[in-house]
């Protein structure tokens, strides 16, 4: 028992209640400043942000340790329901859909939306003007945010990003018309950017609050008391002032937003009616983009793959070696890495070389088409090579006996026979490519999978919208197999 007393003294000195396990705090550091992020400190990094400071203050007031748990922002609510952590705080906006799933504390910050445009932009002044002047505007935002939900409701083309930095960077490069994000992110990333400027005043107010499991009422009450105390004694104001987030809006509204009072903000309780008529047209738009991306990238893959296969079989040794290197390189790297390099890396290279204006043409669709096409061309090249080698040598000799030049013999005799052999694996690659287009959502291309993510995370109807999305994928992919079998039968009769 002698060793227990020093431990008890240490726990008491830290202000922790003995016998209570640490609380797990779900948060995504990728979201960046000013919420929770890493910055260099000495030989390593330290975790900082205004929410980190709030957690440290809550730890003292609750008398209980709080441990950080890295978790994707757009999955915080599902993760909390699965009890992967005890509380979620990461600029998590209180929306009617989320309130149906989890319990929220009283607010610790009142945010507003801020539209950002390129400096010198003359097509629109603010968000209402953007909707009128550019009805098909492409607006960047962050996945799973209230801004994404607002843009989807207004029928704007949403470009969703996992973090705010990429959206503001794409805006500066001319890939977006504007960016709509919560004011704290706009202050941290756009206010001091010489290429960007705020468009209009902040609007659409809302609340940041801590989310807990709906059954965890004791924790909810303790957190509410702690936040009330932080507001009453000025600790919360001191934190927000330190991070440049305190303003008249907080001064006039936050203090009166007590856990027991009426702290609803105007327009905040209006929930979207996520019916079939609302989200099916958006899913169909995403499906159209998926079909277009599949057609363009597979056309590139077939054309380039055939050239690589021919170079490997018939070109001089140096060129054949390059063809082998191409196949091995693109089969050896992940498609996602290739997409990130084409979309984010090439513009950086272009800027470094003084060709900043050239980065604007590398749109998400162009980058996805190039990435998927280059990758699948390596697989198509091997299919074509094996199919060409499967054509009997006698076919070449018969064509030569008829006086056909070698090029004519290849295009009229050898290649048609090779394509019959290549058709089944080609169809398999086409179906695989059709499904792999979902990877393009990582570079903010709003295809079918990305549209599903936007709608499901906005409405939290993961199952219902997921079933419709799966049905669309099946409806588009199954005919490919049927067409392949029809072509195989038709070509076999021609032999």
ABEGO torsion letter per residue (X at the ends): XAAAAAAAAAAAAAGBBBGBBBBBBBBBAAAEOAABBBBBBEABBBBBEAAAAAAAAAAAAAGBBBBBBBBBAAAAAAAAAAGABABBBBGBBBBAAAAAABBBBBBABBBBBBBBBBBGBAABABAAAAAAABAABBBBBBBGBAAAAAAAAAGBBBBBBABAAAAAAAAAAGABABBBBBAAAAAAAAAABAABBBBEBBBGBBBBBBBBBAABAAAAAAAAAAAAAAAAAGAAAAAAAAAGABBAAAAAAAAABBAABBABBBGAABBBBBBAAAAAAAAAAAAAAAAAAAAAAAAAAAAAAAAAAAAAAABBAAAAAAAAAAAAAAAABBAAAAAAAAAAAAAAAAAAAGAAAAAAABBAAAAAAAAAAAAAAAAAAAAAAAAAAABBAAAAAAAAAAGBBAAAAAAAAAAAAAAAAAAAAAAAAAAAAAAAAAAAAAAGBBBAAAAAAAAAAAAGBAAAAAAAAAAAAAAAAAAAAAAAAAAAAAAAAAX
